[in-house]
Amino acid sequence: MNTNDMPATNLLQSAFPDQMALLAGTLAHLSNYMHTGCQRSVHRARLLLHRMDHQPTFDRDLLDSCRMLEQEITKAWAAPQQA
């Protein structure tokens, strides 16, 4: 099978399995934080984002999007607690 015939998701998973695992872990922790407010989850998501920062092959646009998502979620959860 030619790599041009592979779906984009499969191509990404085979080319960058570590990156996909980091991304999946980050999103899972952010999702848990959104559902539960668990500070440990957001802390772990930040640790994974930091780890991704130090991988030069990681897509910068995707990393920026994850970071913006983390910041917005954190702001949204912090606002009701401050009121």
C-alpha positions as CSV (number, residue, x, y, z in Angstrom):
1,M,0.0,0.0,0.0
2,N,1.3,3.4,-1.0
3,T,1.5,6.0,1.9
4,N,-0.5,8.3,-0.3
5,D,-3.4,5.8,-0.1
6,M,-3.3,5.7,3.7
7,P,-5.8,7.7,5.7
8,A,-4.2,10.8,7.3
9,T,-4.9,9.5,10.8
10,N,-3.1,6.2,10.2
11,L,-0.2,7.9,8.5
12,L,0.2,10.2,11.6
13,Q,0.0,7.3,14.0
14,S,2.6,5.3,12.2
15,A,5.0,8.2,11.6
16,F,4.7,9.8,15.1
17,P,3.4,7.3,17.7
18,D,5.1,9.1,20.6
19,Q,3.6,12.4,19.6
20,M,0.1,10.9,19.2
21,A,0.4,9.3,22.7
22,L,1.4,12.7,24.2
23,L,-1.4,14.5,22.4
24,A,-4.0,11.8,23.4
25,G,-2.7,12.0,27.0
26,T,-2.9,15.8,27.1
27,L,-6.5,15.8,25.7
28,A,-7.5,13.1,28.1
29,H,-6.2,15.1,31.1
30,L,-7.8,18.3,29.9
31,S,-11.1,16.5,29.4
32,N,-10.9,15.0,32.9
33,Y,-10.2,18.5,34.3
34,M,-13.3,19.9,32.4
35,H,-15.5,17.2,33.8
36,T,-14.2,17.1,37.4
37,G,-12.2,20.2,38.1
38,C,-9.3,17.9,39.2
39,Q,-6.2,20.1,39.6
40,R,-4.0,17.0,39.2
41,S,-5.4,16.5,35.7
42,V,-4.6,20.0,34.5
43,H,-1.2,19.8,36.1
44,R,-0.5,16.6,34.2
45,A,-1.7,18.2,31.0
46,R,0.7,21.1,31.5
47,L,3.5,18.6,32.1
48,L,2.7,16.9,28.8
49,L,2.5,20.2,27.0
50,H,5.9,21.1,28.4
51,R,7.3,17.8,27.2
52,M,5.9,18.4,23.7
53,D,7.6,21.8,23.7
54,H,10.9,20.0,23.8
55,Q,10.2,17.8,20.9
56,P,11.4,19.7,17.8
57,T,9.4,17.5,15.4
58,F,6.1,18.2,17.1
59,D,3.7,20.3,15.0
60,R,3.9,23.9,16.4
61,D,0.4,24.8,15.2
62,L,-1.1,21.8,17.0
63,L,0.9,22.5,20.1
64,D,-0.2,26.2,20.1
65,S,-3.9,25.0,19.8
66,C,-3.5,22.6,22.7
67,R,-1.9,25.3,24.8
68,M,-4.7,27.8,24.0
69,L,-7.3,25.1,24.9
70,E,-5.6,24.5,28.2
71,Q,-5.5,28.2,29.0
72,E,-9.2,28.7,28.1
73,I,-10.3,25.7,30.2
74,T,-8.2,26.9,33.1
75,K,-9.8,30.4,32.9
76,A,-13.3,29.0,32.6
77,W,-12.9,26.9,35.7
78,A,-11.1,29.6,37.7
79,A,-13.8,32.3,37.0
80,P,-16.7,30.6,39.0
81,Q,-14.3,29.8,41.9
82,Q,-13.3,33.5,42.2
83,A,-16.9,34.8,42.2
